[in-house]
Amino acid sequence: MSSGDVLRPRRARYVAALPSEPERPKVPGGVSNRTVCAMLTVLSMALTTAMKRGLVARNVAQLVDRPAIEHREMSTWTPQQVERFREHVRGDRLYACWLLTLAGWRRSEVLGLAWSAVDFDAGTVSVAQGRVVVRGAGTTTGAPKSERSRRTLPMPADVMAALRTLNAHQKRERLAFGPTWIDTGSSRSTRTAPRFGPRPTRRHSGSTAPPRACR
C-alpha cells in the first residue's frame, strides 16, 4: 500500500493506510474539485481542534490553495422523459422504489428504506437510514447522508399505491418461502438477497430514458 493512501473501513470513517495493507484497485477518474474542497474543510476543522489540544503546532490545511469549483446547472429529466421511464419500469417488482427516486430520493435512501418508515394511513414515508457500498466491506446500512436528510415526506397517491403493492407482494413471497425467508424489515427483501446493494438498481440504465434521474 502506497504512503498517503486512505481507507474507508465503514461509512463516514476514513483512516490512513498502513504500509502492510494490501494493494487495492484505484478508482479511475480521481475526485472532483468540490470533493477536494470539502475534504480540505473537514481536515482543517480537525487540525484546528488538534491545535487547541496541543497535538499539532499549526493547521497546514489552511495553507493549501483550494481548487476552483465550476458551477454547473443540474441536469434533470423533462416530464416526457419521466413518463417514458415510468412506463418502462411499471412492471418491475421494485416499481415503488423507482417512483421514490423520481420523487427526489437518493439511491442510498431508497436502498435503506424499511417498512417501519412507511405510514400507509398517513400517506408518508420517512428517511431514517441509508445503504451504501463500502469498498472492501460490501454493503452497509447507517445514518442518512446528513441530519438534514432525515425527513418525513408526504407521498403522492400513486407512490403509496405502488408501495402497498410491493408490501403485499413481499408478504406473499414470505408465505411461499416459509421458514427459509429472511425477514429484515426491508422494503426490498427477497429470500436470496434480503437487502441487496446498489447494483441491482442499475439494470434499467439502458432504458429509453436518459441514464440520470431527477437527482
Buried (B, 14 or more C-beta within 10 A) or exposed (E): BEEEBEBEEEBEEEEEBEEEEEEEEEEEEEEEEEEBBEBBEEBBEEBBEBEEEEEBEEBEBEEEEEEEEEEEEEEEBEEEBBEBBBEBBEEEBBBBBBBBBBBEBBBBBBBBBBBEBBBBEEBBBBBBBBBBBBEEEEBBBBBBBEEEBEEEBEBEEEBBBBBEEBBEEBEEBBEEEEEEBBEEEBBBBBEEEBBBBBEEBEEBEEEEBBEEBBE
